[in-house]
């Protein structure tokens, strides 16, 4: 009983300080803890970045779907790819390829 009687006056004397310290610790934990305010802001920022990347990928996916549909249905699209990328020509046509370095020299839109 003697120990209990010695502790009670000390607790009464420092109760406000201990309560204030406890509140301060809780506030610090709520701000800087693993599930605190700063962690929540960081997570929300990551979510926004992932959503933006997802939107970009969805847009690219729609573009690719459109291109696939055009390749399946549009013969002029296929012909354009064959001409530009594969260097094919219709019978009687002649293809003249100019090296990239000379194209820049003779291009009237490019100013020296």
C-alpha positions in Angstrom: 0.0 0.0 0.0 2.9 2.3 0.7 4.0 2.3 -3.0 0.5 2.9 -4.2 0.2 5.9 -1.8 3.5 7.4 -3.1 2.5 7.0 -6.8 -1.0 8.6 -6.6 0.3 12.1 -5.6 2.8 12.0 -8.4 0.2 11.0 -10.9 -2.2 13.8 -9.7 0.7 16.3 -10.0 1.8 15.2 -13.5 -1.6 14.0 -14.9 -1.9 16.9 -17.4 1.6 16.6 -18.6 1.2 12.8 -19.1 -2.1 13.3 -20.9 -0.6 16.0 -23.1 2.3 13.7 -23.9 -0.1 10.9 -24.8 -2.1 13.2 -27.1 1.2 14.4 -28.7 2.3 10.8 -29.3 -1.1 9.9 -30.9 -0.9 13.0 -33.2 2.6 12.1 -34.3 1.5 8.5 -34.9 -1.5 9.7 -36.9 0.7 11.9 -39.1 3.9 9.9 -39.5 2.7 6.3 -38.8 2.5 3.5 -41.3 -1.2 4.3 -41.9 -1.0 7.9 -41.1 -1.7 11.1 -43.1 1.6 11.2 -45.0 1.3 7.5 -46.0 -2.2 8.1 -47.1 -1.2 11.1 -49.3 1.7 9.0 -50.8 -0.7 6.2 -51.6 -3.2 8.5 -53.2 -0.5 10.0 -55.3 0.5 6.5 -56.5 -3.1 5.7 -57.2 -3.4 8.8 -59.4 -0.2 7.8 -61.3 -1.5 4.3 -61.9 -4.9 5.5 -63.0 -3.2 7.9 -65.5 -1.0 5.0 -66.8 -4.1 2.9 -67.1 -5.9 5.6 -69.0 -3.0 5.9 -71.4 -2.9 2.1 -71.9 -6.6 2.0 -72.6 -6.2 4.8 -75.2 -3.4 2.9 -76.8 -5.5 -0.3 -76.8 -8.4 1.5 -78.5 -6.0 2.9 -81.2 -4.6 -0.6 -81.8 -8.1 -2.1 -82.0 -9.0 0.6 -84.6 -5.8 -0.2 -86.5 -6.5 -3.9 -86.5 -10.0 -3.3 -87.7 -8.7 -1.1 -90.5 -6.1 -3.7 -91.5 -8.8 -6.3 -91.7 -11.3 -4.2 -93.7 -9.3 -1.5 -95.6 -7.3 -2.7 -98.6 -5.8 0.8 -99.1 -4.3 0.7 -95.6 -2.6 -2.7 -96.4 -1.4 -1.3 -99.7 0.0 1.8 -97.9 2.0 -0.4 -95.5 3.2 -2.6 -98.3 4.4 0.5 -100.3 6.0 2.4 -97.4 7.5 -0.3 -95.2 8.2 -3.1 -97.6 9.1 -1.0 -100.6 6.6 -2.8 -102.9 5.2 -1.2 -106.1 2.5 -1.8 -108.6 3.5 -3.3 -111.9 5.0 -0.6 -114.1 6.0 1.7 -111.2 9.5 2.5 -110.3 10.6 3.3 -106.7 13.4 5.7 -106.1 14.8 5.8 -102.6 16.8 8.9 -101.5 19.1 8.5 -98.5 18.0 10.3 -95.4 21.1 12.6 -95.4 20.3 13.9 -98.9 16.6 14.3 -98.2 17.5 17.0 -95.6 19.8 18.8 -98.0 17.2 19.1 -100.8 14.1 19.6 -98.7 12.9 23.2 -99.4 11.0 23.3 -96.0 14.2 22.8 -94.0 16.1 26.1 -93.5 19.9 26.0 -93.0 
